[in-house]
Amino acid sequence: MNKVNVALLGLGTVGQGVVKILQNNKNQWVKRCNAEIEIKKVLVKDTHKEREVKLPPGVITSDWQEIVNDPEIKVIIELMGGIEPARTYILEALKHGKNIVTANKDLLAEHGEEVFTTCQEAVRELYFEASVGGGIPIINPLKQGLLANNIEKVMGIVNGTTNYILTKMSSEGKTFAEALKEAQELGYAEADPTADVEGLDAARKLAILASIAFHTRVKLQDVYVEGITKISPEDLAYAQKLGYTIKLLGIGSSQDNQIEVRVHPVLIPLHHPLANVNDSFNAIFVQGDAVGETMFYGRGAGQLPTASSVVGDLIAIIKDLNTKSTGHSACSCYETKKIKPMGEVKTKYFLRLHVLDQPGVLASIASVFGKHGVSLASVVQKGCFQDVAELVVITHQVKEKDIQDSLEIIKELPITKEIVSLIRVEGME
């Protein structure tokens, strides 16, 4: 029976989850991958810190080179997160003949090309299922199970923190601040929630998904990003009345050798599958030319769900080692597609304005929209407070540039008090 020595870089929440799974199901690995898995080394900053999991003496180390230079270690599982020193450790490990499992979305979204080029040159494997959907299988389905398809669209809720916040705002009428505080108290949100609520976490995940789905390199800086901090309970209430809910979505689409990659709040119809994904759950909707519409749903984070994906990748690599096969995780970015500028993206819009409550106001606003090719699908007007009315507009499909140019003029009109909300609308075909 083969024995495969592995090492972990990092023993935080997910790292301890990996250890738990490997320890609790130790007898199963022999049957599932024809090998005994042994954790030989674990890299930590503080070797004296008390941890939930127990490891044999001599396993814990603070010297990363002790791991990279050990010829007996065949697989390294990187769970440190962040760009550095994870980037340096992974590149050196690949050059020393190690295979890699990582959950590091930051590194792959910003330095994926460098990492995969090094991996290919080293003729090693690098698996990263946990980098996007936590416990949701999505990377392998895109790379293998849906390979017969030209993927037309990838759209999903890929950040549990923002989904929890929006769910509480919608179902309980909480403000953004109230819902965020609750998410932090429950451990769904970090003390500094910026990466989540400003959409950066979702953008990194979308960059990875789009790179795989559309076979072209997409980096974080290619993704248009807008967070949820400006969404109000009033926006959600209006959406509900109009037959929608609001979600923070990562949206990637491919057409005519161009791709769109954007993260922002979206009004989505209540009958759409993503509309019913609530609390901290994630879901990724994939549309292919052969398979049609599919959706992957589950826990997008958490200790054991994420560790489940990590250990799944580890088993896949061990099977590769057993059969002496390579190339299963090779980079699939063999095309070069243009990223469509956000100004050229076409979608529909939900717009909420405060205007003077007097005759001719709607005609003046409609005139500005008309001159920029913005067609209105519906308009709701009601009194807001003294002498001020609230207009709620949903447009037909229009270019981003045209709606933004219109609003630049409208906000300067003497009849306009405030442009309160502008939210894009999806799924209204």
N, C-alpha and C positions, 0 to 999 in steps of 0.2 A: 504494500500500500504506500502510495506517495505521501510525502509530507510537504506542504507548502508553507514556507515562513512568510508572514506578512508583517508590515509595520504601519502604525498609525502616526500621522502628523497632526497632533491636536487631540485632546481628551475632554472637550466640552460636552454640551448636551448631546449632540449627534454622535460624537466619538464614543461616549459612554453607552449610547443606544446600540452602536455596532458591537461593542464588547458584550453587552447583554445578549444580543441575538446569537453571537458566535458561541458564547458560553452555555446558554440555555438549550441550544439545539445542536450541541456538539456531535452527538451520535448520528445526526442526519446528514452531515456534510460528506461523510464517507460514501454514502449511497448516492447523494445528489451530484457530486462532482468527482467521485473516485479519488478522494484525497483527504488527508487529515490536515485541517487548517490550524496553524499555531501562530499566535500573536507573539512575535519575538521581541519587538521593541515598540515603545510608544513615546513620542516626543512631546514634552510639556515644558512650560516656562518654569513652573515651580514644582520641583520633585517632592516636596514635603507636604503639599496640599492634600487634605483629606478629600477623597472622592467616593461617589456612590458605589462604583464597581471596584472589585479587588483583583489585582494582578500579581503574579509570582514575583519574588525578589529578582532584581536585575533587569526587569522589563522596562521600567520607567527610566527615561534619560532626558537630559536637556541638550544633548549634543547631536545635532542633525546629521553631521558628517559620519557619526558612528553608524547611522542607518544607511546612508547613501553608499558608504564604502564597504558594507557587509555583503559579500557575494552570496550568502545563503538566503538573503531576503529577496524574494522574487516579485512581490507586489507591495506597493506603498499606497496607502489610503490617506489622501490629503483632506483634512477637515478643519483647517485653520481659518479659511476665509480671507478676504482681502487680497490685494495685489502682491505686496511684499511683506514677509519674505517667501510667501508661497510660490511665487513665480520662479524665484531663484532655486528653491528646493526641488520643484518639479522638473525644471530644465536639467539640473544636475543629475537628478535621479534617472531621467530618461537616458542621458548620456552614459550613465553607469549601468545601463541594461535593465532598469527596473520597469515594470508595468505599473500603470497608475489608475487609481480610482479617485475621482474628485467630485465634490459638490459645489465647487467654487465658481459661481455665476459671474462674479466680478472679474475674475481673471480671464475666463473664456470669452466674455463679452468685449473685453478691451484688448486682450493679447492672444486670442484664439489662434490666429494665423501662425504666430511664432511658436506656440505650444504644439500645434499639430504638425508643423513642418519639422520640428525637432523630433517628435514622436515617429514620424515617417522615416526620417533619416536613421533613427536608432532601431528601426524595425521592431517597435514595441506597440503595446495596446494602451489606449487611454479611454476609459469609460466614464460617463458623466451624467447618468440618468437622474441623479438627485439634484442636479444644478437648477432645474426648472420647476418641476411639479412636486417636489418633496416625495411623497409616496405614490404619486400618480405616474404610471408608465406612459411616457410620451416620446422620449428620445428614440428608444428602440422601435416603437411603432412607426415613427416617421422615417427612420433609417432603413427599416427592414419590412415591416408588415404592410406599409403603404407604398412600397417602392414602385409598384406597377402604375401609380397615379402621377399625373401632373397636379401638384397641390395648388389649388387656386386661392385658398384663403385659410389662414390660421387666426383664430380670434378667441381670446380667453380671459378669464379671471385668474390671474396668476399671482395675486398678492392677498393673503388671507386677512391681513390687518385692515386694509382699506375696505375689503368686502364686509368685514365685521362692523366697521364704523358706519358704512352706508346702510347696512341691514338695520342697525339700531336706529339710525336717523329716520329710516322709512317706516319701520314697524312701530316705533315708540315715540316718534316726534322729537327725538333728542337733537340738540345742536351738535355741530361738528366737535366742539370742545368737550362737551359732555360725553359723547360717544368715544372720543379718543381717550379721555381719562379712564373710562371703564375698560377699554381695551388694554391700557397699560396696567391697570390693577389686576387684570386676569392673565397678564403675561403674553397677550397677543401682540402688543406694541412695545417697542424699545423706549427707554427713557428719552432718547433722541429719535423721534419717529420720522425724521426728514426723508430718508431714503424711501420709506413706504408711502407716506401721504403725498409726497411730491412726485410720485410715479417712477422714481429712478430704479427701484428694485424690479418693478414690472418691465421697465425698458430693457434692463440687462437680460432678463429672461426672454423677452421678445426677440432681442438681437440673436440669441442662440437658436430659438425656434425657427426664425426666418432664415437663418443661414442654412439650416438643415432642410427645411421645407422647400426652399426655392433654389438651393444649390449654388448660392452666391454669398460671398463674405459680407456680413452685416455687423457693424460695430455699434457700440453704445451711442457714439456721436451721430450716427445716421438716423437715430430714432427721434421723432418729434415727441416731446414729453410735456404733459400737463397733469397736475395733481388734483386732489379733491378738496383742498382747503377752502375753496370758494363756493362749494355746494351747500345749499341751505335747506332746512326743512320745508320751506315754501316751494323750492324747486322740486323736491320729491313729492310734495302734495299735488302740485300741478301735473307732474308726470303721471301720478296714479290716476287722476281724473281723466287724463287723455289716453289711458290704456298702456302706460309704460312704467318702467322703473329705471333707476339710474345705477349704473355699475362703472367701475374703473376697468376699462378693457385694454388689453394689448391687441392690436389689429395689424395683421400682415396680409397683403394680397399681392398677387402676381398677374400681370396682364401685359401683352405686347412688349415683352422683354423689359418691363419696368416693374418695380415693386414699391409698394407703400408700406411703411413701418411707422406706427404711431401708437402712443399710449395717452389716453385722456378719458375723462368721464363721458359716458354715452347714455342717451335715452334708448332703451331697448324694449320692444313690445313684451307685454306680460306673457304672451303665448310662446315666446322664444325659450328654448331650453336653458339658456344662460340666465334668464330672468329669475329662475327659481333656485339658483345656487346662492345660498345664504350663509350668514355667519362667517366662520373662518375657512369654509370649504373653498376649493378651487375647481375650475373646470376649463377644459380647452376644447374648442369646437374646430374641427378640421373638415374642409371641403375639398374633395378630389374629383377629377374628371371621370373616374371609373367607379369609385366606391360611393360617391355622393357625399352625404353629410354624416359625420361621426362625432361623438363627444366623449371625452375622457374626464372622469369626475372622481374626486376623493379629497383626502387630506393633503393639502399643499405644503404642510410644514409639520413640525412636531418631532420629538425625539425618535420614536420607533417607526413612524411612517417614513421619515427620511432615511433612517438607518436601514429600513427594508430595501430601499432602492440601492443603497451603497453595497449591502451584502449581496444583492442580486447581481450587481456589476462584478463584484469579487468572484462569485461563482462562475460567471461567464468567462472571466480571464483565466481562471484555473482550468476550465474545460479547454480553452485555447492552448494552454500550456500542456495539458495531457495529450492533445492531438497534434501538438507541434504546428499549429496553424496560426497565421497572423493576418492582419489587415482588416479584421472585422470592424474595427472602430475608426478606420481611415477617414480623413476629412472628405466630405462629399461636395465641397464648394468648387465644382469644376466649371462653373459659368461665371460671367461677369455681367451683372444686370445693373441698370441705372436705378438709383434711388429717386423716386419722384419727389420733387420739392413740395413741401406742405401747401404752398400757395396754389398748386395745380391739382391737389386732391379734391375730388367731388364727393360731397355727402349732403345730408339734410341737416337742418339746424332748428333748435329750440331757442327762442330769444325772448327775454323778459325785459321790458322797459318801463320806466316811470316817465310820464309825459304830462303836459298841461291838459286838464280836462276841459277842452273847448272844441268847437266845430272846426273841421278841416285838418285836424292833427293826423289822423290816419291817412288821409289823402296825401299829405306832405311826405310822410314816411314811405308810403307805397310808391310815390313818385321817385324818391331817391333809389329805392330798391330796383324799380323798373329800369332806370337808366343804367344800372350795373348788371342787368340780366338776372336779378333775383326774383323768383316767382314765389308767391305766398300760397301755401296749401290751406292754412287755417289761421284765423285771428280771433282771439278772445279779449274783450275789453271789460274792465270793471273798475268802479271807483276804489281808490286806494286810501286816500285821505283828502282833506280839503283842497279842492281845485287841482288835484293830481289824480290821474288815472293810470292803471296798470294795463299794459298791452302784453299779451302772450301770443307769440307768433311761431308757427312751424312752417318752414320753407319747403319748396320742392328741392330736388338735388341741384347743387350749385357749387362752383369752385370756391375754395377757401379764400382766395385773393379777392373775389368779387364781394363776398359777404363782409370781409374785413374793410375793404375800401368803402363800402356803403356805410358801415358803422362809424368810420372816421368822419364822414360828413354828417350823419344823423346826430352824433353826440355833440356837434357844434351848433345844431339848430336851436333857436331860442325856445322852442316848444319842448325840448328834451331836458328832463331833470337828471336822469341816470340810466345808463345801460346796466341793468342789474345782473343778468346772466346770459351767457352764450354757451350752449351745450350741443354737441353734435348728436345726430340721430342715426341709428343703424337698424337694419332689418325692416325697412318700410317699403318693400318693393311692391 
